Amino acid sequence: MRPELPDYGTFPRSPDNGTSWIHPDDRSIVTSLIPSERIYRRDRFDGTFYHFRYGDIRFRLRPCMWLPLAAEGVDVGDLVEIIGTGMDRERFVGNVVDALYSTKEERCVYRIVRPGAMESERLYGRDDFQNLTDKSKIREGSTIHPVPRWHDAFRDDPSGQRIQLAPDVKPDDRADQ
């Protein structure tokens, strides 16, 4: 049974001995990223490999064990607004630079940095910010709209007079016909 994609998860341990589960072109990338607490997005399956991404980093893996996580709708690179809370936390707009799974807290946490600022060590939970990146997708409509039929009971002849084509035909201006 194929999972519904995209989905999210992490690789807290290496899924297999060796590197046969990694696409040959992506081995150096994957071995530097996995295992870790990073939350990866799995976008599609091409029949052999799943396509993953972490921000701008993309790689391919054969089906393997990983820890699936509930989607929170946040990806590395998203623009977010930190919700200020009095003297504890300042309100600002920044980018998600890391998405991590905290095994200690058993929840997803995010490192958010203001544009132009130095990287922060502070981690935020999903309740601490709102996502400003628009990820809405408009699905193709499924309603069949009939083509309107317009009947003209009158026509202008070359002399400029209006003549009635058929006495029993009336102009139909309803769009639902």
C-alpha positions in Angstrom: 0.0 0.0 0.0 1.5 3.3 -1.1 1.4 6.2 1.4 -0.4 9.4 0.6 2.2 11.9 -0.5 3.6 14.3 0.5 4.3 13.1 4.0 6.9 13.8 6.6 9.3 11.8 8.8 12.7 11.4 10.2 15.6 8.9 10.2 16.8 8.8 13.9 18.8 5.6 12.9 20.3 4.5 9.6 17.7 2.3 7.9 20.0 -0.4 6.6 23.6 -1.6 6.5 25.5 -0.3 3.5 24.3 2.2 1.0 22.2 0.0 -1.5 19.0 1.8 -0.3 20.4 5.2 -1.5 20.4 6.4 -5.1 24.0 6.2 -6.4 24.1 9.9 -7.3 22.8 10.9 -3.8 25.1 8.8 -1.6 27.3 11.7 -0.4 24.3 13.9 0.4 22.4 11.1 2.3 25.3 9.8 4.3 26.0 13.4 5.6 22.3 13.9 6.6 21.1 10.5 7.9 20.8 9.6 10.8 19.7 12.8 12.4 16.7 14.6 13.9 15.9 16.5 10.7 12.3 16.2 9.4 12.3 15.3 5.7 9.4 15.7 3.3 8.8 12.8 1.0 7.2 14.2 -2.2 6.8 11.4 -4.7 7.6 7.8 -5.8 9.0 7.1 -9.2 8.5 3.3 -9.1 12.0 2.6 -7.6 12.9 5.6 -5.4 11.1 8.0 -3.1 12.1 11.6 -3.7 12.9 13.5 -0.4 13.7 17.1 0.3 14.9 19.2 3.2 14.7 22.8 2.1 16.8 23.0 -1.1 18.5 19.7 -0.5 16.9 16.8 -2.6 17.7 13.1 -2.6 16.3 9.7 -3.5 15.9 6.6 -1.4 14.5 3.1 -2.0 11.6 2.2 0.3 13.1 1.9 3.8 12.1 2.2 7.5 11.7 5.7 8.8 9.8 7.4 11.6 6.6 8.9 10.0 5.4 12.2 11.6 2.1 14.1 11.5 2.3 16.9 9.0 2.3 20.3 10.5 2.4 22.2 7.2 5.9 23.7 7.8 8.9 23.2 5.5 12.4 24.5 5.7 12.5 27.8 3.9 8.9 28.8 4.8 8.3 32.4 5.9 6.8 32.5 9.4 5.7 35.1 12.0 6.7 34.5 15.6 3.9 35.2 17.9 5.2 37.6 20.6 4.4 36.9 24.2 5.0 40.0 26.4 8.6 40.1 27.7 9.3 36.4 27.0 9.3 36.4 23.2 9.6 39.3 20.6 7.3 39.3 17.6 9.2 39.0 14.3 9.1 37.6 10.8 11.7 35.0 9.8 12.5 31.9 7.8 12.5 28.3 9.0 16.1 27.1 8.7 15.8 23.8 10.5 12.9 21.4 11.1 13.8 18.8 13.8 12.0 16.1 15.8 12.8 16.3 19.5 12.8 12.8 20.9 13.0 14.2 24.4 9.8 16.3 24.0 8.3 14.0 21.3 7.3 16.9 19.1 8.5 18.8 16.0 10.6 21.9 16.7 11.8 24.6 14.3 14.8 26.9 14.2 13.7 30.3 12.8 16.0 33.1 11.8 15.2 36.7 10.8 16.5 37.7 7.4 20.0 39.2 7.8 20.4 38.0 11.4 22.8 35.5 12.8 21.6 31.9 13.3 19.7 31.4 16.6 19.9 28.4 18.9 16.3 28.9 20.0 13.8 26.3 18.9 10.1 27.1 18.4 7.1 24.7 18.6 4.3 24.9 16.0 2.1 26.9 18.4 4.8 29.7 18.6 4.3 31.0 15.1 2.0 31.2 12.1 3.1 30.2 8.6 3.0 33.0 6.1 4.0 30.9 3.1 0.9 30.2 0.9 0.8 26.5 0.1 -2.8 26.4 -1.1 -3.4 24.5 -4.3 -6.6 24.9 -6.2 -7.9 21.6 -7.5 -9.4 21.3 -10.9 -13.1 21.8 -10.8 -15.4 18.9 -11.2 -18.6 20.8 -12.0 -19.7 20.5 -15.6 -21.0 23.8 -16.8 -23.3 23.6 -19.8 -22.7 25.9 -22.7 -25.5 28.4 -23.0 -27.6 28.2 -26.2 -28.8 31.5 -27.6 -31.7 31.5 -30.0 -32.5 34.6 -31.9 -36.1 34.8 -33.1 -35.4 37.9 -35.1 -32.8 38.9 -37.7 -32.0 42.0 -39.5 -32.4 41.8 -43.3 -30.1 43.7 -45.6 -32.6 46.6 -45.8 -32.3 47.1 -42.0 -35.8 45.8 -41.1 -36.2 43.2 -38.3 -37.9 40.1 -39.5 -39.3 37.3 -37.3 -37.8 33.9 -38.2 -40.4 31.8 -36.5 -43.5 33.0 -34.7 -43.2 30.2 -32.0 -39.5 30.8 -31.2 -38.7 33.2 -28.4 -35.2 34.5 -27.4 -33.7 32.2 -24.8 -31.4 34.1 -22.5 -31.2 31.4 -19.7 -27.6 30.4 -19.1 -28.6 26.9 -17.7 -29.9 25.6 -21.1 
